[in-house]
């Protein structure tokens, strides 16, 4: 029972990490220090998604599921959970598209953040 709870906790944590990697730039609008956490998370997410690497959180979740005599899954978190919602064959273009969406969203957010900072500090000089 404890292993299933641990595996489910890691799954929720993994999902939150993905949301943070994609949309965390919005938090930087409110708290500037979040940028130092978000940029490495974004880079990690893009690298894992682009090169189709297995995230350590996926391995940890599967390890807990194995300890609890549950069935783990092969592939990554996106493969297993998100593809169940999408119901189509995924090509390498799909993974590239996901990475480009994350980059685009965050380029837009960070360009606005830097423009706001520039305007703020330009007025103080």
C-alpha positions as CSV (number, residue, x, y, z in Angstrom):
1,X,0.0,0.0,0.0
2,X,2.8,2.5,0.9
3,X,4.5,1.7,-2.4
4,X,1.4,2.5,-4.4
5,X,0.9,5.8,-2.5
6,X,4.6,6.6,-3.1
7,X,4.3,5.8,-6.8
8,X,1.1,8.0,-7.1
9,X,2.8,10.8,-5.3
10,X,5.8,10.7,-7.7
11,X,3.3,10.7,-10.6
12,X,1.6,13.8,-9.3
13,X,5.0,15.4,-8.6
14,X,6.1,14.6,-12.1
15,X,3.0,16.1,-13.6
16,X,3.5,19.3,-11.5
17,X,7.1,19.5,-12.7
18,X,6.0,19.3,-16.3
19,X,3.4,22.1,-15.7
20,X,6.1,24.1,-14.0
21,X,8.6,23.6,-16.9
22,X,6.0,24.7,-19.5
23,X,4.2,27.5,-17.6
24,X,6.6,28.4,-14.8
25,X,7.6,31.6,-16.6
26,X,4.3,33.0,-15.6
27,X,5.3,32.7,-12.0
28,X,8.4,34.8,-12.7
29,X,6.0,37.7,-13.4
30,X,5.1,37.6,-9.8
31,X,8.3,36.3,-8.1
32,X,11.6,37.1,-9.9
33,X,13.5,34.5,-7.9
34,X,11.5,31.7,-9.5
35,X,13.4,32.3,-12.7
36,X,16.5,30.6,-11.2
37,X,14.4,27.4,-10.7
38,X,12.4,27.7,-13.8
39,X,15.1,28.0,-16.5
40,X,16.9,24.8,-15.5
41,X,13.6,23.0,-15.3
42,X,12.6,24.3,-18.7
43,X,16.0,23.2,-20.2
44,X,15.7,19.8,-18.6
45,X,12.2,19.3,-19.9
46,X,13.2,20.4,-23.5
47,X,16.3,18.1,-23.4
48,X,14.3,15.1,-22.1
49,X,11.5,15.7,-24.6
50,X,13.7,16.4,-27.6
51,X,16.0,13.5,-27.1
52,X,13.3,11.2,-25.8
53,X,15.2,10.4,-22.6
54,X,13.7,8.7,-19.6
55,X,13.2,11.1,-16.7
56,X,14.5,9.9,-13.3
57,X,11.0,10.6,-11.9
58,X,9.6,8.0,-14.3
59,X,12.2,5.5,-13.1
60,X,11.3,6.3,-9.5
61,X,7.6,5.8,-10.1
62,X,8.2,2.5,-11.8
63,X,10.5,1.4,-9.0
64,X,7.8,2.1,-6.4
65,X,5.2,0.3,-8.6
66,X,7.5,-2.8,-8.9
67,X,8.1,-2.8,-5.1
68,X,4.3,-2.8,-4.7
69,X,3.8,-5.6,-7.2
70,X,2.1,-3.3,-9.6
71,X,2.7,-3.0,-13.3
72,X,5.1,-0.3,-14.3
73,X,5.3,1.1,-17.8
74,X,7.9,1.4,-20.4
75,X,8.8,4.7,-22.1
76,X,8.4,8.1,-20.5
77,X,5.7,9.9,-18.5
78,X,4.4,11.7,-21.6
79,X,4.2,8.4,-23.5
80,X,2.3,6.7,-20.8
81,X,-0.1,9.2,-19.4
82,X,-0.6,11.9,-22.0
83,X,-0.8,9.5,-25.0
84,X,-3.8,7.8,-23.3
85,X,-5.6,11.1,-23.8
86,X,-4.4,11.7,-27.3
87,X,-5.0,8.3,-28.9
88,X,-2.7,8.5,-31.9
89,X,0.7,7.2,-33.0
90,X,3.4,9.5,-31.9
91,X,6.3,10.3,-34.3
92,X,9.5,12.1,-33.5
93,X,7.7,15.2,-34.9
94,X,5.2,15.1,-32.1
95,X,7.9,15.2,-29.5
96,X,9.6,18.1,-31.3
97,X,6.3,19.9,-31.4
98,X,5.9,19.5,-27.7
99,X,9.4,21.0,-27.1
100,X,8.7,23.8,-29.5
101,X,5.5,24.7,-27.7
102,X,7.4,24.9,-24.4
103,X,10.1,27.0,-25.9
104,X,7.5,29.3,-27.6
105,X,5.4,29.9,-24.5
106,X,8.4,30.7,-22.4
107,X,10.1,32.9,-25.0
108,X,6.9,34.9,-25.1
109,X,6.7,35.2,-21.3
110,X,10.4,35.9,-20.8
111,X,10.5,38.5,-23.6
112,X,7.6,40.3,-21.8
113,X,9.3,40.0,-18.5
114,X,12.6,41.4,-19.8
115,X,10.8,44.3,-21.5
116,X,9.0,45.2,-18.3
117,X,12.3,45.1,-16.4
118,X,14.0,47.2,-19.0
119,X,11.2,49.8,-19.0
120,X,11.3,49.9,-15.2
121,X,15.0,50.4,-14.9
122,X,15.2,52.7,-17.9
123,X,12.9,55.1,-16.0
124,X,15.2,55.0,-12.9
125,X,18.4,56.0,-14.7
